[in-house]
Amino acid sequence: MDEIEYRPGLDGVPAVQTRISFLDLEHEQIIIRGYDLIELAKQLSYLEVGYLLLYGDLPQPDQLNALEATIRRHQAAIPPDLGPIYAALGERLHPMDALRTGISALAADQADQGGLDPLRGDGLEDTLIRLWALVPVMIAQAHSARTHKPFPEPRADLPFAANFLWMLTGVKPSPLETQVFDRLLILYSEHEMPNSTFAARVIASSLADPYGALTGAVAALKGPLHGGANEAVMQMLQAVSGPEAMEAYLLDRLQAKARIMGFGHRVYMHRPDPRAVMTKALLADLVSEKGGSALKAMCEVGERVMREQKGLYPNLDYYAAPVYHLLGIATELFTPIFFAARTAGLAAHLREQYGNNRLFRPRVIYLGPRGLTVKDGDRG
Ligand SMILES: CC(C)(COP(=O)(O)OP(=O)(O)OC[C@H]1O[C@@H](n2cnc3c(N)ncnc32)[C@H](O)[C@@H]1OP(=O)(O)O)[C@@H](O)C(=O)NCCC(=O)NCCS
């Protein structure tokens, strides 16, 4: 055992064999089922990419229609228990914790029908799509309860992204807002083996049900070193008075050895994240329609200073934060939206894990003592 090289954080260690996605650093591409994620984001809708993730092929029109219909069916059947649960949680919990609670509660319906066995029949796909459909609804429902506002019920006349934005803000989005939000959902939909995907697969590998696996994933994704960064970026941008103050603020924080949220990445670290490059362009589109040039300028100063000072590039969370802000979304919903988008990728990973399972059970490099015996004097 002791000869196996130890890599803290399993840095660079392959965790699974997968056909879903791969960060191809050599070609600077995020490969999704063989396609370049950025090309997918430019050309397809989020639901098309979700279908591709889950089933491995791009959908034919009838397949896409069927998926849309299934999602609408699930969104129209919000379990009645959820409203009272969110009302009881009130303002106490962060929306990510409320989502974690909601996903767990969602299992109740299927538990009643004995349907939580992930390997039983063809129920798995429907469960995964149900989760994918209801995560956005739960985020919006919990937010409405927390802010004491009426819940904008899902609208069957709007496409997935426009409906999601509607539920979050209570305002029907413009075509550009819908397109920008849809593209960001795609950019967040899948990213190989981040901490939360690993967590979900580890849980699923014990043949625990998908509700449990996603509950674990949402807990993992909340952390500020992972999905929580987009919320933290917005808090930073709001703490700085404008583009002129941004450089001094960052130099000060770096001097204090602080970690600047929205920069760096375990895999890219000193290379540009292609998703951040595209999101920066989406921000420019949005600013040209809605204003917000000071926010954009602030981000650009931040990007320059971090490259000059640390050789670090922005990750997706950095430019996603101002985009969500300009879309009128509350800051504490940024990380839940990341999770909602990622539910498509997680569904694909769970399907793959259950389909070819081996229990995760690694070993350790033991650094503690051996051979101790309990003697009378050892106990207080
Ligand atoms: C994502 C992240 C956790 C990856 O970190 P990691 O692979 O574990 O790398 P380390 O934490 O060991 O960092 C390596 C070096 O880069 C520095 N660094 C990395 N990200 C940094 C950041 N955002 N701000 C300042 N310094 C940073 C570290 O201080 C460290 O410097 P040192 O060697 O002088 O101590 C890290 O970049 C980070 O904390 N980023 C901010 C949070 C964030 O945006 N997360 C979203 C990721 S998509």
The ligand as an ORCA input file, in Angstrom:
! r2SCAN-3c Opt
* xyz 0 1
  C     -10.618     26.106     -7.778
  C      -9.470     25.968     -6.780
  C     -10.014     25.418     -5.452
  C      -8.452     24.991     -7.352
  O      -7.478     24.907     -6.394
  P      -6.386     23.726     -6.249
  O      -6.282     22.932     -7.498
  O      -6.702     22.989     -5.002
  O      -5.066     24.570     -6.158
  P      -4.458     25.258     -4.850
  O      -5.548     25.659     -3.930
  O      -3.422     24.329     -4.343
  O      -3.786     26.566     -5.463
  C      -2.531     26.589     -6.138
  C      -1.905     27.967     -6.005
  O      -2.691     28.923     -6.713
  C      -3.192     29.929     -5.818
  N      -4.567     30.191     -6.174
  C      -5.424     29.323     -6.786
  N      -6.607     29.906     -6.963
  C      -6.491     31.147     -6.457
  C      -7.401     32.224     -6.368
  N      -8.646     32.101     -6.809
  N      -6.979     33.365     -5.802
  C      -5.723     33.490     -5.337
  N      -4.817     32.496     -5.414
  C      -5.205     31.351     -5.968
  C      -3.133     29.294     -4.439
  O      -3.030     30.263     -3.423
  C      -1.878     28.483     -4.562
  O      -0.781     29.352     -4.476
  P       0.544     28.916     -3.680
  O       1.057     27.710     -4.422
  O       1.401     30.115     -3.750
  O       0.068     28.575     -2.301
  C      -8.802     27.337     -6.537
  O      -8.322     27.847     -7.751
  C      -9.748     28.327     -5.862
  O      -9.869     28.326     -4.632
  N     -10.394     29.216     -6.667
  C     -11.361     30.141     -6.124
  C     -12.715     29.465     -5.948
  C     -13.409     29.253     -7.268
  O     -13.491     30.158     -8.092
  N     -13.939     28.046     -7.440
  C     -14.689     27.691     -8.623
  C     -13.953     26.658     -9.392
  S     -14.776     26.355    -10.927
*
